[in-house]
Amino acid sequence: MILITLLIHVLTYRSSMKVSVLASGSKGNCTYIETNKHHILVDIGTSSLSIEKKLKAYNIDPKLIDSVFVTHAHSDHVSGINVFWKKYHPTVYLTDNIYKEANLNIKDYINLDGDIELDDLKVITIPTSHDAKDSRGYIFESDGKSVVYMTDTGYISEKYHKLLSNRTLYIMESNHDVELLMNNEHYPHHVKIRILGDEGHLSNKDSANYLAKFIGKDTKKVFLAHLSEENNTPDIAYLNLKHILEKKNITFDNIGVASQKEATELLEL
């Protein structure tokens, strides 16, 4: 009987990761990642209520969220953490420098000074280049699947390219079209230089060139993320990536564009 029970368990057990970008853009960012043993948010940069509604739309109880990983201290990534933590008490992972800069009011956070393993989940930290005291990208690995979360960086250091290659899902910043940005009369010159600089944001072209290096045979999906509402459009970002991939003879069509208001599909990897 014990052997039969174990056999049934093995046959019915299904390892997977589920991912949805709940919000992405200059007004707030949050991504949901699920493994068999964990329910995770990456950043909470919109209201807690908004995130709760989007989780419930996928029949995910916010009480299940056990971990929040923070990329950096800017308000569009942390503004909802205090309220969400007070209601649901997930464990918050971030560096000491991010915690100090973000002005968070949470107890017993975990100083994420390197990679970490939690049951069926491994989290690899990637330092990014942004105008914050500290900023990180992440690779989430579980049961042979992996998710790259990489936004808010002016460039990606070449020493991490091999580590970032051939991942299952990429959530990659594609912030702006350079021509639209430079012709934007509402942006002061110093702001344009900041966005274009090494501590700014990835342009559509930069993002596409990185993805052309990273996409591999095991890559299932790409979500372009953190698009500027004024200096980009979903169509421009999408077509730019398609053009670069075709130019480099890379056949890959499963490309989505994350939105500020609407959550992406709940993708099962």
C-alpha positions in Angstrom: 0.0 0.0 0.0 2.8 2.4 0.9 4.5 1.7 -2.5 1.3 2.3 -4.3 0.7 5.6 -2.5 4.3 6.7 -3.3 3.8 5.7 -7.0 0.6 7.7 -7.2 2.4 10.7 -5.6 5.2 10.5 -8.2 2.8 10.2 -11.1 0.6 13.1 -10.0 3.3 15.4 -8.8 3.9 18.2 -11.3 6.7 20.6 -10.9 6.2 24.1 -12.4 6.6 27.8 -12.0 3.8 30.3 -12.6 4.5 33.9 -13.4 2.5 37.1 -14.0 3.7 40.6 -14.3 1.0 42.4 -12.3 2.2 45.9 -13.0 5.1 47.4 -14.9 6.1 51.0 -15.6 7.2 54.2 -14.1 4.0 54.4 -11.9 4.6 51.1 -10.2 6.0 47.6 -10.5 5.1 44.1 -9.1 5.6 40.6 -10.4 4.1 37.3 -9.0 6.2 34.1 -9.1 4.9 30.8 -7.8 6.7 27.5 -7.2 5.3 24.3 -5.7 6.4 25.6 -2.2 6.5 29.4 -2.5 4.4 32.4 -3.5 6.6 35.4 -4.2 6.3 39.0 -5.2 9.1 40.9 -6.8 8.7 44.6 -5.7 5.4 46.2 -4.6 5.5 49.6 -6.2 1.7 50.1 -6.5 -1.0 50.1 -3.8 -1.4 47.0 -1.8 -5.1 47.0 -2.7 -4.3 47.0 -6.4 -2.0 44.0 -6.0 -4.5 42.1 -3.9 -7.2 42.6 -6.5 -4.9 41.3 -9.3 -3.9 38.3 -7.3 -7.5 37.4 -6.5 -8.4 37.7 -10.2 -6.1 34.6 -10.6 -7.6 33.0 -7.5 -4.5 33.6 -5.5 -5.1 34.5 -1.9 -2.7 37.3 -0.9 -2.2 35.5 2.4 -0.2 32.9 0.5 2.5 35.4 -0.4 5.5 34.3 1.8 8.3 36.3 0.3 8.9 39.7 -1.3 12.2 40.4 -3.1 13.1 44.0 -3.6 15.1 45.3 -6.5 15.8 48.9 -5.3 14.4 51.7 -3.2 12.7 53.9 -5.8 9.0 54.5 -4.9 7.7 52.8 -8.1 9.2 49.6 -6.6 8.6 49.9 -2.9 5.6 52.2 -2.2 3.2 49.4 -1.4 5.4 47.2 0.7 4.7 48.7 4.2 0.9 48.2 3.9 1.2 44.8 2.3 3.7 43.6 5.0 1.5 45.0 7.8 -1.5 43.0 6.5 0.2 39.7 5.5 3.7 39.6 7.0 5.7 38.0 4.2 9.4 37.7 4.6 11.1 40.6 2.8 14.4 40.1 1.1 16.7 43.0 0.2 20.1 44.4 1.0 20.7 46.6 4.1 21.5 49.6 1.7 18.1 49.2 -0.1 16.3 48.9 3.3 17.9 52.1 4.6 17.2 54.1 1.4 13.6 52.8 1.0 12.4 54.0 4.4 10.5 50.9 5.0 8.8 50.1 8.3 9.1 46.3 8.5 10.6 44.0 11.0 13.0 41.1 10.6 13.8 41.6 6.9 16.5 39.3 5.4 19.7 41.0 4.3 20.1 39.5 0.8 23.9 39.8 0.5 24.2 37.0 -2.0 22.4 34.0 -3.5 19.9 32.1 -1.4 18.1 28.7 -1.4 14.6 28.3 -0.1 13.3 24.7 -0.4 12.5 24.3 -4.1 13.7 27.8 -5.0 17.1 29.2 -5.6 17.5 33.0 -6.0 20.6 34.4 -7.7 21.2 38.1 -7.3 22.7 40.2 -10.1 24.0 43.7 -9.2 22.5 46.3 -11.6 23.6 49.8 -12.5 21.0 52.4 -11.5 20.9 55.8 -9.7 20.1 54.2 -6.3 22.4 53.4 -3.4 22.0 49.7 -4.3 20.0 47.8 -6.9 19.6 44.2 -7.9 18.2 42.0 -10.7 17.3 38.4 -9.9 17.3 34.9 -11.4 14.7 32.6 -9.8 15.3 28.9 -10.4 13.0 26.0 -9.5 12.9 22.4 -10.8 14.9 23.1 -13.9 12.9 26.3 -14.9 14.2 29.8 -14.4 12.9 33.4 -14.5 15.2 36.4 -15.1 13.9 39.7 -13.7 16.1 42.6 -15.0 14.8 46.2 -15.0 16.1 49.6 -13.9 19.7 49.3 -15.1 21.8 51.4 -17.6 23.6 48.3 -18.7 24.2 44.6 -17.9 27.8 43.7 -17.1 29.3 41.2 -19.5 30.5 39.1 -16.6 26.9 38.0 -16.0 26.0 37.3 -19.6 26.7 33.6 -19.4 24.7 33.3 -16.2 21.8 35.0 -17.8 21.8 33.0 -21.0 19.2 30.4 -22.1 16.7 31.0 -19.3 13.1 29.9 -19.4 11.5 33.4 -19.1 12.9 36.9 -19.3 11.2 39.9 -17.8 13.5 42.5 -19.3 13.4 46.2 -19.2 12.7 47.9 -22.6 12.2 51.4 -21.2 12.4 53.9 -24.0 12.8 54.7 -27.7 15.9 57.0 -27.9 14.4 59.2 -30.6 11.1 59.7 -28.7 13.0 60.5 -25.5 15.3 63.1 -27.2 12.4 64.8 -28.9 10.3 64.9 -25.7 9.9 68.6 -24.9 8.5 67.9 -21.4 11.8 66.3 -20.3 14.7 68.5 -19.2 18.0 67.8 -20.8 19.6 66.5 -17.6 16.8 64.0 -17.1 17.3 62.7 -20.7 21.0 62.3 -20.0 20.2 60.5 -16.7 17.9 58.0 -18.5 20.4 57.4 -21.3 23.4 57.0 -18.9 25.0 54.0 -17.4 22.9 54.4 -14.2 19.6 55.0 -16.1 17.4 52.6 -18.1 17.8 50.2 -21.0 16.5 51.5 -24.3 14.6 49.3 -26.7 17.7 48.8 -28.7 19.9 47.9 -25.7 17.2 45.5 -24.4 16.9 43.8 -27.8 20.6 43.4 -28.2 20.9 41.8 -24.7 18.0 39.5 -25.4 19.5 38.4 -28.7 22.6 37.2 -26.7 20.5 35.6 -23.9 17.7 33.8 -25.7 18.4 30.1 -26.1 16.8 26.8 -27.0 15.1 26.5 -23.6 13.7 30.0 -23.6 9.9 29.9 -23.6 8.8 33.5 -23.2 9.9 37.1 -23.1 8.0 39.9 -21.4 9.3 43.4 -22.2 8.9 45.5 -19.1 9.1 49.0 -17.5 8.1 50.8 -20.6 7.9 54.6 -20.4 4.5 55.9 -21.0 5.8 59.1 -22.7 8.9 57.8 -24.5 7.8 54.4 -25.8 4.9 52.3 -27.0 4.3 48.6 -26.8 4.3 48.4 -30.6 7.6 50.2 -30.9 9.3 48.0 -28.2 7.9 44.8 -29.7 8.8 45.6 -33.3 12.3 46.7 -32.3 13.0 43.4 -30.6 11.6 41.5 -33.5 13.8 43.4 -35.9 17.0 42.8 -33.9 16.2 39.1 -33.6 15.5 38.7 -37.3 18.7 40.7 -38.1 20.7 38.2 -36.1 18.8 35.2 -37.6 17.2 34.3 -34.3 13.8 32.7 -34.6 11.7 33.6 -31.5 8.1 34.8 -31.5 6.8 34.4 -28.0 7.1 38.0 -26.9 4.7 39.9 -24.6 4.7 43.4 -23.4 3.9 44.1 -19.7 1.5 46.9 -18.9 1.2 49.5 -16.1 -2.5 48.8 -15.6 -3.2 45.2 -16.7 -1.6 42.1 -15.4 0.0 39.7 -18.0 -1.3 36.2 -18.4 -0.5 33.8 -15.5 2.1 31.9 -17.4 3.0 28.3 -16.4 6.5 27.4 -17.3 
